[in-house]
Amino acid sequence: MSATSQVPPTSERRTIRREGESQGILIVDDDELILRSIDRVLRRQAQESGWELHFVSDGSAALELLSQRTFSVALVDAQMPRMSGTVLLRKIQESHPGVIRILMSGHTDPGQLRTALSLAHQFIPKPCDAQHLKTTLRHACGLRNILDTLELRTLGDELPSAPRTYVEFSSALKNPRPSEIDALAALVEKDVALSARVLKFAASGFQGIPPQLGSVGEAVALLGFEVVRALLLSSELSKSFAAAPPIPDFSIEALQQHSAAAAQLAHRLLDQESDGESALIAGLLQDVGQLIFAARAAQRFSLALSRSSREQIPLYDVELELFGSTHAEVGGYLLGLWGLAPEIVHAVTHHLQPVDRARLFDPAAALYVANLLAANPDVPALDEVPARTIAIDLSYLRELGVAERLEDWRKIARDLSGFEMSDAVSDGAGVPALRDAARRRA
């Protein structure tokens, strides 16, 4: 078989250009049958979505194509004879960091794939479910809706792959069974800080009644696998993006406390609705963009925090001026790279401001309200929110038909957090501004 697959040849790639520029997807596998199968599975989706599918059977041919045109996604097989998937992913990471890297492999043991997984944004097991493959690629290409609004290049280094422990935990959740709780709890217990956070979060009463817990296993069972996975990812990210040297007015611990408070409150605001868990997970991960700014652009982020505090204006307004994007957009894009559910990515991306033309009180709307109330249950609610003002958009809540619930939500916020302003970081102002506001109220 030649380096460039004849099934289908690059010259016969399926392309329909719709609105805007089409997106290139590079599929690399040395198995001709698999290339044929992927072509059949994706052909119609490519026509409908405007994807350009490029098929090659060799890493060198893949790199040649990458040098000739822009790709959005590279789908790479782990085991290839001339150039392994691990080597190819590393070369793509080094030379084309903007390409979303997805690893395919028939080996699902994280130990066997440890190096390759650290180079990929996402992982797809082989044989691959057709719907899962289409959904994964659709979501990956959909990230361009966020990426087009960002100046991510100003952050310097490429956005990373998901933390290894998170990938291992996710692999263990492919087919979770009750008998696996102990094994997953053992993985959590390897990290003392994570164990404490899981126990504390489970005992916080986010579901209404604080439980009596005797072990990490009980906490994992209560929270559910997906929430524990979000707590794990949040903890891993805090370690990965720890800022050095320290940034004035910025505390990762305080950031985690605020995120947890907003997550619990958003979950309560949605009450028993089915998407309450999505709001909880999105809240725990909502401020990953701040960690990226702090680690990759510390001087500018320090200036943003200082201006936000000094001028008493929302932090995201300053971020737009200094970065061309907000930490919500950067965080949403990164979580999308790692394959988190679209509703979670959407909520993280839009947790700072109301979503235009929204018609439902969904996780994004709940998280928007929860962030403001978690920082200050008495935050003003205005029919028209002036620029650079921290307030709840009351007209937005009226559009969603939930404005009459605001006073009840304020009470929940007070009950849930005790309004410990000095222990939280706000998406609006900074730590000093919050403390000053608390003193003024006192």
N, C-alpha and C positions, 0 to 999 in steps of 0.2 A: 504494500500500500504506500503510495507516495506521501510526501510530507503534508501536502495540502489535499485534504480529503476530496475525492470525486463524488462524495455522497452527502449532500449535493455540493458541486463545485462552487467556489466563491463567486465565480462569474454568473452563477444562476441563483444567487441568494434571493429569498422571498422578500420583497420590499413594497410597501405602500406608504407613500409620504402623505401624512394627514396634516393637520395644523401644526406648524412649527417643524423643527428639525427632527428627523427620525433618529432612533437610538440604536446603536450597534451592540449586538450581543455576540461575544466570541465563545464558541464551544470547542473545547480541546479534549480529545480522547483518541487513543490509538486503536480502538475497537470500531471497525466499520459498521457492525450491526447496531451498536449503541448510537452512533451518529445518525444512522437511518431512522432509528426509533425516535430519537429526540426531534429530528426534522418532522416526522409525521405528527408527533404530539404538539409541536409548537407552530406548525404551518398556519393554521387558521388564526391562532392568537396573534401571530406576527402580522398577518394581513390586516387584522382589525386594529392593532395597536401601533402600526407603523414601525415595527422593529426590522432591523436588518440582521439576519442571522448569518454568521460566518462560521464555517466548520473546518477545523484543521486537525491533523492527527499527530502533530509533532510540536514540541515546545519551541524549536527554532522558527518554524513557520508562523507560530502564534506571535512571537516577538517581532517578526518581520511585518506582520499585519498591523500590530500595535504601533509600529513606527510610521506607518503610512496613513493611518486615520484614527479618529477618536472613537473609543468604545465606552459605553456606560457600564457594561458588565462583562466579566470573564468567568465562564463556568469551566473548571479545570478538574480533570481526573487525577486522582492521587498517584496511581501506579501506571507509569508509562516507561518504556524501555530506554529510549535515548536521552530523554530529559524528564526527570520525575516531576510530579505535580508540585512537590515541595520546592524544588529549585525554580520552577517556572513562577510559582506564586511569589517567591522572594524577588525575582527579577522584575515582575510586574509591580510589586510594592515599591521597589527602589526607583524604577524608571517611569512608572505610570501610576502614581499614588491616587489619582482621582478615579480610577477604575474600581468598581465594586467587585471584590474577589469572592467567588463561591466555590468551595471544594466539594467534589463528588468522590465517594469511595464505597467499596463493598465492605470495608473494615470499619465497624462502628465503635471498636474499643478505643477510648481516648488515649490509652497508653501507647498503642501502635501508631496513632495519628498525632501525637503530642506536638511535634514540630510543625507539621502542616497546618494543624488547627490554629496555631498561633499566628499564622500568616494569612488566614482567610477571615473574611467578615462573617460568612455564614457557611453552614455545612448541610449537604444533602446526601443521605445514604443511598446506595445502589443495592438492588434495583429501586428506581425512584417512582413513586406514585405520580401519575401524569398530572393530576389536579394540583398536587403539592408543588411540582416543578413550575407549572404555569403561574400559580399564585405567588411563589417566591420571586420569579422574574418580574411579574407585574408590579409587585410592591417595590422591588429594587429600582425599576425604571421610574416608578412614580415618585421617587425621592427627588427627581429633577425639579418637581414643583417647589420643593424647598430649596434645593441647591441653587436654582436660578436666582434666588433672592439674596444669596449670601456672597460674601467676599472671603470664603474660607482660605484662599491662598494667603491672606494676611496673617494667618496663624502659623505660617511656616511649615512645620512638619506635617505629614499626612495624618489623618485621623486613624486611630489604632484599631486592631482587631479586638474582639471581646476578650476579657480576662480569662485565663486558662481554667481556673476553678469554676467559673460560671459555665464555661463550655462543658466541663465534666459533669456538673450538676444537671445541665440541660440534657446531656446525653442519657443520664440516668432516668430522666423523666419521659423518655420516648414512650414507654408503656408502663406508667406507674401503677403499682398495686399496693394495697394496704401493708403487705408483708415487707415492702421496701422502705417503709417509714423509718425503721431503725437504721437501715443503711444510709439513707439520706441525712438522718439526724447525726450519724457518726461523721459524715462529711462536714456538717456544720460545726460539730464539736471540735474539729481540728483547729478552728480559729476561735480563740477565747473571746475576742472582742465581738465577733459575729454571733457567737452563742448568747452572749449577754444581750445583744441587740434584739435577737429573735425572741428571747424570753421576755424582755422588757416590752416589746411591741405587742406580743400576744397577751400580756397581763395588763395592757393599758386600757382595756375595756372599749376598744374601737367598735365592737359589736353591741355595746350597750351595757354589759355586765362584766366586770373584771373577773376572770376565772382564777381558780386555784391551780397552779401548775407545779408538777413535781419533777419534770425533766424536759430536756430539749425535744425529745420525741413527742411529748404531749403538745408542746408549742407548735411543732411542725404540723401535727395532725390538725390542730385548731386553725392555724392560719391557712393551710392549704399549700400545695407545692408551688403554685405560681407566685404567691405572695412571698414565700420564703426565697424563691429564686430572685425576686426583685430586691429583697433585702440583701441577699448575697451580692448581687450586681452592684448595688449602691455602695456596699462596704468595699468591694474590690476596686471600684472606681475611685473612691476616696483615697485609697492607698496609691493607686496608679498615678493620680493627678495631684498628689500632695505637692503644694507649692513650696519651693525653696529658693531663696530665703522667704520667710513669712511676709505676707502682705498686710499692711495696716488695715484695720477694720474688716478683716476677712478671717473667718474661722470655719474650718470644715466641719467641726463638731456642731457648731451652731447652725450651719447650713443643713446638716442632717436632722437636727431637732426640728427646724422649721418645716422641712420637707415631710417629716413624719407627722407633724401636727396637721399640716394642710392635707396630707393623704387621708388621715383618719377622719377629718372633718368632711372632706369631699365624699367619702364613703357614706357617712351619716346623712349628708344632704340628699343623696340619691336614695336613701332609705333602703327598701328591700328590692329595688330594681335590679335587673340582671346584670347591668353594666357597672354596678357598684364596685366590683373587684377591679375592673379596668381603671376606674378613677383612683382606687387605692394604690395600684401598681404605678400608674402614671405619676401620682403625687410623690411616691418614694424616689422616683427617678427624674423628677422635673428639673432639677438644678444641675444636671451633669454639665450643661453648657457653661455654668460658672466655673466648674472645676477645670474645664478646658481653657477658658480664658486665663484663669489664675496660673495654670501650669505653662501655657504656651505663649502668653502675652501679658506677663505679670505687671510690667510697668504701665501699660495702657489700662489694664483692669484696675489697678490701684488708683489711677487717676479717675476712672469712672466711679468707683466707690466713694472717693473723696468728694467729687463734684455732686454726686447724688445726695450725700449727707449734708454738705455745706449749703447747697441750694434748695434742699428739701423737694427734690423732683424724683420721679420714678427712675430707677436704675436703668431700665430698658431704653429710656429716651437718650441717656448718655451713651449707652452701648451702640445705639444706631448711629450716633455721630462719630464715635471712635472706631467702630468695627465694621459698620455697614450692615450689621445684623444684631439680633438679640441673643442672649444665652438660651432662650427658649427655642429659637430656630436651629441653632447649632446643636443643642442637645437632642432635639427631635430628629435631626438628620442623622446623627450618630446612632441613635437607638434604631432608626429605620435600617441603617447599614447592617446592624446586628440581627435583624429579622424579628424585632418585636412586633406585636400585633398592630395593624394600622390604627385602630381606635386609641391605642396607647400613645403611638407616635403623634397622632393628631392632637390629643389632649396635652401632651408635653409641649408641642409646637405652639399651641394657642392658649397656654395657661395664663399669660400675662394680660391679654386684652380680649374683649368679646369677639367672637367669630362673626364676620359679616354674613348676613343672610341666614343665620342659624335659626332653626325653627323648633329645636328640641332642647330640653334641659338634659344634656348628655354629659359624659365625663369631662369634656373640655370646659363646658360652662360651669359645672360643679367645681372644678379645680380653680377656675378663675375667681369665683366667689370665695372659695375656701382659703385661697392664698391671702386675700385681703382680710378676711375675718380672723384667720389664725394669727396674723400679725397684730390686729387690732379689732376686737369685736364691735367697737364703736366707730369704726371708719365711716365717714360720711357717705350717704347715698344720694346722688344728684341726677336729675333728669338729663342734664347736659354736663358732661365732665370736661372742664377746661383743659387745654393742653398742659402737660407737665404737672398734673394734679393727681394725687392719690385718692381715689374715691370709687365706690361701686356705681356702675352705670345702671341707674334705676330704670331708664327707658328700655334698656336691653332686657332686664328681668321682666318688664311688662310684656314685651314682645313674646317672651317665652311662656308667659302666663304663670309666673311664679313669684311675682313681686310681693304678694301678700304673705309669703312665707319668710320674708327677710327677718322679721323680728324674732321668729322662732329659731331661725338659724343663728342669730346673734346669741341667743341663750345657750344653744348647743355649743357654740364656740367657747363661751365663758365656762360652761360646765366641763368641757373636754380638756381645756388647756389651763384653766385657772388664770389665764391671761398673764403669763410670765413673760413680759415683753423682753426682758434682758437676756432671755435664753434663746431668742429666735433671730433669724436673719430674714428680712423682708425682701421681696422682689421689687418693692417700691423704693423705699429709701435704703439706708444702710444701717448697721448696728448702732452707731452713735445717734443717728436721727431717731431711731425707735426708742432708745433709752431717754433721749431728750423729751420725746412726746409723752412717755410714761411719767416722767418727772412733772411735766406740766399738768397732766391730769391729776397727779397726786397733790 
